[in-house]
Amino acid sequence: RYARGLDAAGAARFIGMYVNDWTLDLGETGRRAVEALLARGAAAGLVPACPGLAWVD
C-alpha cells in the first residue's frame, strides 16, 4: 500500500528509514516503551485503557 510502484532503490531507502533492530525484536525496553505510550494515551483520553498486553514472540 505505501511502497507500491517503488523501484528497488526506492524500496531499499524506504526499508532503511523504517526497519531496524526494533522491528525484529522490541526486547524488554521496547515492550515497556509501548506499554508506557499506551498508558499515557489512555490517561489523556486518546485511547481506551489497556489492562495488559499479550506479547507474541
C-alpha positions in Angstrom: 0.0 0.0 0.0 2.7 2.5 0.9 5.5 1.4 -1.3 3.7 0.4 -4.4 5.4 1.4 -7.6 8.8 1.9 -5.9 11.9 0.7 -7.8 14.5 -1.4 -5.9 16.4 1.6 -4.8 13.3 3.4 -3.5 12.2 0.2 -1.7 15.7 -0.1 -0.1 15.5 3.5 1.0 12.0 3.0 2.5 13.1 -0.1 4.3 16.2 1.7 5.6 14.1 4.5 7.0 11.5 2.3 8.8 13.0 -1.1 9.5 15.6 -1.5 12.2 16.6 -3.8 15.1 13.4 -2.8 17.0 11.4 -4.2 14.1 12.9 -7.7 14.7 12.7 -7.7 18.5 11.4 -4.9 20.8 13.1 -6.6 23.8 12.1 -5.6 27.3 12.9 -2.0 26.8 10.7 -1.7 23.7 7.8 -3.5 25.3 8.0 -1.2 28.4 8.0 1.8 26.0 4.9 0.6 24.1 3.1 -0.1 27.4 4.1 3.4 28.7 2.9 5.0 25.4 -0.5 3.3 25.7 -0.8 4.2 29.4 -0.1 7.8 28.6 -2.6 7.8 25.7 -5.3 6.3 28.0 -4.5 8.8 30.7 -5.0 11.6 28.2 -8.3 10.1 27.0 -6.9 9.4 23.5 -7.1 5.6 23.5 -9.1 3.2 25.7 -7.3 1.8 28.7 -5.4 -1.4 28.1 -5.4 -3.7 31.1 -2.5 -5.7 29.7 -0.8 -6.7 26.5 -0.2 -10.2 25.3 3.2 -10.3 23.5 3.9 -12.9 20.9 7.5 -13.9 20.4 
